[in-house]
């Protein structure tokens, strides 16, 4: 259930309504919009509490939420959410682009890449310090040293740092360095990790699991939201199908479908989504046309010698071309890049 506050409700009235929700044995989650504030009341007693909450000063009405994902649904919040990352944002009019290498390999590599993607128009720097690898003998990342290099790149460029966290135990350390905590496809249903990132004040980039339905994806986001962290971005990064001409099948129909079901910003990863560098730019163009709020692109100064995922990484000149080609498409659909 959501408790819709009146447009002129005072902060005291909102606080009192939240207190009453908690007193009635439910969890109160505040969702602030531009014109309206609503309180999501999560718990089994929501039906019996509707009449009580509807009588509180400052409350306009109470509305039941039918979707299994309560806070993530458009029923809870009609207007689209905008997530701030560093000095930029994901959602709204601007399509913010995140770019960088799959993994941090060296100081020279990450700094060169950071300066280049910043010059091309990116607002965020991606780069893995901890890498979940299928093969235990593959490069696993530089760990905390990689986080320090990402922080140095941010200091030099102003880009927001987006990097993956693999376990609940890592959340505190990664949050000390990163601006955005990424939860990868393999961890989409690691519920302990979702709850832990939900307890932070950091934006979370949640990637769709290899075989996850959209409802499962949104319910995973709900774990984060239910802990009080409203800064969640949904990332479509391809699913596993019978098709073998690409690494994954990038499900671009998920973009408008998610926009219809949820107020959360939608990010598209055409690098992971295809696994083929020559397909990244065409699919990035298509993602912008489909209504994506952001792109996350793997860019490497020398993909041929990349330690991870060189086959799906594009070069710096190719990234510049991608940005130039996506801008007029964004304009055509009423957005900016």
N, C-alpha and C positions, 0 to 999 in steps of 0.2 A: 504494500500500500504506500501511496505517497500523500503527504500532507502539503497541499498547495497554499502558500502564504499569500495574503493580500499584497498588491503592489506597494502599498504604503506601510507595510508591517515594519515595526521598529526592531532594532537588534535585540531589545529586551523581550519582545514578544516571540521572536524566533528562538531565543535561548530558552524561554519558558516552554515553548512547544516541544523542543528537543528534550527537555527535562521530563515532560509528561510522557513522551514516547518511551523513555528509559524506565520510568516508574511503572509503566504498564507491561514491562517485561520484554520490550523489543529493543532492537538496536537502532539508533538514530544516525542517519548519514546525511549531512548537509550538501545540497547541490545548488550552487549559486549560478544563476543565469544573468543576462544583461537586464532583463525586465522583470524577472520573477525568481523568487527563492522557493525551493521545495525541499521537503525533508522526506527521505526514504525511511519508512518504518519497516524493519526487517524482523520477522518472527512469526510464530504460530498464532499469536493472539490478535493479529491485525484486524480480523473481521469484527470481533467483539469490541475493539477499541475505536472503531470508526466514529461511532456516535459521540464518545467522550472527546476525541480529538477535534471533531467538527465544531464543538462548542467553545473552544479555546479562543480568546481574543487574538485577532490578527490572522486567524486561519480562514481562508476562503472556502475550501472544500477538501474532502478526502477522496482519493480515487484508487480503486484496486488495480494492481498490475497483474495481467494475465500471463505475461512471458515468464519462463522459469528464471531468467536472468533479470533481476529486479532493478538494480541500480544502472546497469548498462543499457537498458531498453529506452526506446524513444518515448514510451509511456511515462517514464520517470522524468525525462528532460527533453522537451521538444526542440530546443535550439541546439545547434551543433556545439560540441565542446572544442575549445582551443587550448592546446597544451604548450606552455612556454618552455623552450629549451635554450638556455643561455640568453643571448640577446634577440633570438628569433622565436618563431612559433610554428606549430604544426596544427593546421586547421584554419578555418576562416577563409579570407580572400586569398591569402598567400599560400603557395605550394612550396613548403620548405624542403630542401634537398639535403640529404645526409650522404656523404661519400668518403671513401678511404679504402685502405687495403683490408683484405680478409683478416690478416693478423699483423701485429706489430713485429717487425723483424730486426730493425736497427734504428738508431737515432736518425741517420741520414735519410733512410727510406720514409719514415713517418713524417719528418719535417718537410721533405720535398713534396710529399703528397698533400700534406695539410695546406701549405702555401698555395699549391696549384689549384686545389678544389675550392679554396676560399676565393681565389681570383676569378674562378669560373662562376661563382655565385652560390656555392653551398653554404648552409648555415650550421651544419653539424659534421663532425669528423667521426667516422666509424673506424674500428680497429680492434681486433681481439687480442687481449693479453692472456686470457685463458681460453684454450680451444678444445671443444669436445670433438674428438676424432674417432671414427669408426675403427681405425687401426691403432692399437696401443703403442706401436713403434713410430707413428707419425709425429711430426712436430706438434708439441702441445702448447706452445706459446711461451712468452718470456715471464709470465706471472707478474709480480708486483713491479718488476723493472719495466715491463711494458706499460703498466699503468702510469708510472712516473714519466715515461716518454710521451704518453698521450697528454698528460697534464702540462708538460713543457710545450707541446704543440699548441695547446689551447692558449697558453700564456703568450705565445708569439703571434697567433692568428685571431684569437677571439672566438674560434669555433667551439661549439658545445661538443663535449666528448660523449660518444655513445659506445658502450662496450658491454660485453656479455658477462653475466654472473652465473656460475654453474651450480652453486649449492647454497643452502641457507647460511652456512658458516662463512662464506665469502662476502655476504652482502655488506657488512660493515666496512670491510677493507675497500671493496670496489666503490662503495658510495663515497668514501673519502676522496676519491680521485675523479669519479665520473659525474657528468651532468645528467645522463640518462642510463638507467639500468636495463639492459636487454635480456629478455628471457627467450632462449632459443627454442626451436621446434621440438627438440628432444625433451625439453623440460616444460612444455606447455601444460602438462598435467602433473607436474611435480608440485603438489599442493602445499607442501611445507615451504618450498621456495616462494611460491606465489604469495602465501601469507606473509612471509618475511619481507619481501619487497613492498608489500602492501602497508607495512608498518613504517616505511621510510617516507620522507618528504620529497623523494626524487621521482621524476617522470619515469614511466616504465614502457618500454617497447616490447610488446608481447607478440611473438611469432606463432603463426598457426602450425599445429602439428602435422606430420606427414599424412596422416589419415583422419584428421579431425573434421567432423561436420561443423557447420557454422554455429549450431547451438552449443556444441562442445567447446568451441573456440570462445564464444561469448560467456559461457559459464566459467571458463578458466579466468577470463577478465574479471568476472564477478568476484572471484576469490580475492583479487587485489583490491577491488573497489570496496568490498565488504569490510576490509581492514581500515578503511578511511582514506585511502589514497585515490583521489579522483583523476590523477594525471596519467591516464592509460591510453596508449596508442595501439591499435590492432594492425599487425603486419601480415599481409598475404605474401607468402614466399614459395608458393607452389606445393602441390600435393603429389603423392605417389600413385601412379596409374599404370596401366599396361603399356603405355607409350614409352618407347626407348630412344627416340631421336633427340630427346632432351633429358637432362638429369632429373627434373621434376616437371609436372604440368602446371604452368602458371594459370591459376583460376581467376581470370579478370572479372568474370561475372560475380565473383564474391564482393567486389568493390561496391557496386550499386546495391547489392543484396544486403551487405552490412550497413550501408547508409540508410536503408529502409528500416532496419531493425534496431539500430543503435545510434546514439549521439556521439560516440567516440570517434576520433580521427582515424582514418584508414591509410596505412602506409603500404606501398608495394615494393617488393624486392625482386626486380627482374634478373638479377645476377644469380641468386640462389634458385629463383623460379625456373630458370632455363638451364643454367650450367654451361651455357655456350656464349662466349663473348660477342660473337657477331649478332646474336639475337637480343642483346641487352638494350641497345638503343631503340630498335623497333618496338619492343615491349614496353619500354619506358614511355614512348610516345602514346601507345595504346592505353597505358595506365592513366596518364593525365586526361585523355579523352573520356575514360570511363568514370572519372570523378575522384581519383585518388587525392588525398590531402598532402601526400609526401612520397618521395622516392628515396630508397636507400640503395646506393650503387657501390659495387666493389671496383675500386680504381687502384692501379699499381703502376709505379714508374717503369717497371720492367716485368710484365706478367710472365714472360718465358722463364724467368728465374725465381718466381714467387715460391715461397715455402709452402703456401696453402692456396688451393683454388685458383691457380693461374689461368686455367682454361675458361673461367667465367669472369675474369677481371678484364676491364678495359683500360687502355692507356690514358694518359693525361690529355693528349690531343683529342682522343675519342670522347672523353668526358666533356670537353669544351664543346664539341660538335653536338653531343646529346643535349646539353643545356640550350644551345642555340636553336635546335630543332623543336624542343618541347615548349619554348616560350610562346610562339604563335599559337600553338594548340591550347595552351592554358588561357590565352587571351580569347580564343574562340569560344571557350566554355565559361567565360566570365571570371577567370582567375588570373593570378599573376605569379611569376617566378622571379 
